[in-house]
Amino acid sequence: MVLSMAKWVGKVAIVSGASSGIGAAIAAQLVEHGVFVVGAARRSDLVEDHAKKLSGKKGKLHAIKADFTKEEDILRVFEWTGKNLGPVHILINNAGITRDSSLTGGKTEDWKAVFDLNVLGLSIATREAVKVMKANQINGHIVHINSDLGHKIFSGASINVYGASKYAVTALTETLRQELNTLGLKIKITSISPGLVESELTTLRKDQPPQRKAYLEKMPILKAGDIADGVIYALSTPEHVQVHELTIKPVGEIN
């Protein structure tokens, strides 16, 4: 199997949650490979900073302020992209959150925030990407940044509905694959499920309880770039090859 990113040179990608961590790493690697990337994030100023550092590369990073819990923001991102860069070829559904609490004592607004971004925001963005790809006869690629918690439940953390939201992503990945087959569309869908990754949701989280921070710092951990490498691998496969699920774990991970 020959791996190549040549088919994506000059094409357009949208990456949600592109201000830091995995999203920023994915955006950077796409730009390195000649892709024109729309980095959508609430902290668009950070995306703009990344764009400056990537100036002179084969592709280009464009920052746009957007909250992917709001449908109007998602629609605006796709509208801006179409008007300014052209139809989207790659969608990276990376934006996601968690809230520390429990199912027995958690707050409804926290649960809703998790589902609004991790499930509904992802679904809305996917719908809009498929619309564009279908209308323009694009054999595009949609990537969901999932989690290994989308395939198992880890009882040692207060993740309440986070695991359920990621299980939903696993189901939505297969549902979309079947829908695309039924429609006769050659759009690829990939779920990438990382284990523990250094990010603002884990070891870099500023409001981390000391006990949990100490626990996480002892764990084997991945870097954001490791997940970006996985995305590039999935995108690099030949037309007839689809990486449906890619699980990436650090060596020595216990669970």
N, C-alpha and C positions, 0 to 999 in steps of 0.2 A: 504494500500500500504506500503510495507516494503522498506525502503530506506537503501541502503548499497553501500559502495565503495569497497567492498571486491573483486569484479570482476576485478578491475583495479590495484590491488596490483602487482607490478613487471612489469607492462605494461609501454609503452612509450608514452609520450606526447610532443608535440611541442607547445610552447607559444610564439607568436610574441609580440614585444614590452614589453619584460619582465624586463627591467631595472628599472622601477619605477611604482608607482601607481597601477592601476588595474592589469596589467600584472604581476608585482612582487608579489602582494597579491595572485593571482591565482596560480602562480608557487609554492609559499610557501605552500599553502594549499594542492596542489597535492602531493608535497614531503612528507608532514605530513601524507598523506594517503597511502604512499608506492609506489608512481608513480615515474618513472625515467623521468625527465623533461629536455628537451632541451630549454633553455631560449635564444631566438634569439633577438638581439637588436644591434643598432649601438653603444651604450655605453656598450659594453660587460664587461668592467671592473666593472661596477656596478652590473651586474649579477654575476660576480665572487665573489664580496663582499658578496652578498646575499647567494651564495653557501656555503661560509665558515661558515656563521651563521647557516646554515641548516645542517651542518655536524653532523652525528650521528642520523639523523632521519631515518624513515623507507625507504624513497626513496632517490633520489639524484638529485641535480640540476647541469646541465652542461651548461656552457656559450659558445655561439658562436656568433661571430660578423657578423651581416647581416643587410642590408638595404632592407626592403621589398618593396621598389619602384623599385628594380632591380631584374628582373627575374633570372639572373644568381646567385644572392645571395640566393634567395629562393630555387632554385634547389640544390645549394650546401648544404643548411641546411638539406634537405631531404636525400641527398646522404650521408652526414656525419652521420646522425642519423641511417640510415639503416646499414652502415658499422660498426658503433661503439656500437649501442645499440639494433638494431633490428627494425622491422617494426613499424610504428607509429599506435597507437590505438586511440589517442585523439589529435585533433587539436584545439587550441584556437586562433582564429583570433582576436587578441586584438589591434595590432598596428594601430594607427590612428592619424590624425592631422587635424588642422583647421588653417585658415589664416584670420585675421581680415581685412575686406575690404567690398566692396559692389559689386553687380552685375553691377551697372552702372559706377563704377569707379575702379573696381578691375583690378589686373594684371593677364594676361593669365598664366604666370608661376606659380602663386599662385594657381589658379584653377586647373592647371594640377597636381601640387604636391598633392593636396587633393584627386583627383580622382585616381592618380597613386597608392597611398597607401591605401586609404579607400575602393576602389572598385577593381582595377586591382590586387593589391598585394593580397588582400583577395581571389579573384577568382583564381589566379595562385596557391596559397597555397592550396586552397580547391581541385582544380583539382589534384594536386600531392598527396594529402592525400587520395583521393578516389582511385587513381591508385594503391597505396600501399595496401590499405584495400581490394580492390577487388582482387588483385593478391594473397593476403595471406588469403583470406576468413575470414576477420576480421569484426565483427559487431562493428565497431568503432563509435565514436561520434565526430561531428564537432560543435564547438560553435563560433558563430559570436558575438563579443561585438558590439552591435548596439548602439542606443541612442533613447530617447523618441522623439528626433528631426527627427527620421526616420519614425515617424507616425503623426507628426504635424509640422507646421512652426511657430516659435516664432519670431515675427518681432522686438523684442526689442534688438536684438544683431546683430552685423555686421558679420554674419556667411556666407554670400555669397553662395557658392556652398556646404558648409558642410551639410546642410539639404538634399540637393539633393543626396549627396553621401550616406547618411544614409538611405534615401528612397530606394536607389538602393540596399542596404544591405537587407532591408526588402523584396524587390522583389526577390533578389537572394536566400534568405532563402527558400521561397516557391517554386521557380523554381527548386532548388536542391532537395527539398523533393519530388516533382513530378518526377524528373529524376530518383532518387534512387528507387522510386516505380516502374517505368517503367522497370528499369534494374533488379528488383527483389533483390536489395541489402538491407540488414537490418542495414544500417548505419543511425544513428540518426543525425538530424540537429536541433540546437537550436539557436534562436536569443535572446539575453539578452539586454534589452533596459533600461539603467539607466537614472534617472533624473540627477540633478546636483550632481557631485561627486568631492570631494576634490582631486585635481590632479595638475600636472604641466601645464595642459591646462586651469585650472580655477583659484582657489584661490592661488595656489602655484606658479603661473606663475610670473617669475621675472621681465619681461618687461611689466607687467600689467599697464594700465593707472590708476592713482589714483582714478578717479571717478568710473571706473568699478570695481576696487578692493573693494572699499567701498560698492558698490551695492551688490556684490557677498557675502561679509562677513555678510550681513544682511539676506541672504537667508537660508532657511533650506537646509542642505547638507548631502550627504551620504559619508561614508568612503569607501576606496578601498576594504576593507575587506568585506563590505556588498555585493559587487558585486561578490567577490570570493565565498561567501556563496551561492549565487544564482547559480553559476557555479557548485559547488559541489552538490547542490540539484538536478539540471538537470541530472548530471552524475550518481547520486545515484538511479535513478528510475529503476524499473524492466524492463526486456527486451521488454515487450509489451507496455510500456508507453513512449511516446515522449513528452517532453515539447517543443512545437514548438516556442512559444513566451512567454518571461517572462519580464514584465515591473516592475522595482523597483524604487520607488519614496520615497523621504524623507517625513515624516509626516509634513503636513503644506505647502507643495509645492503648489504654487498658480496656475501656468500654467499647 
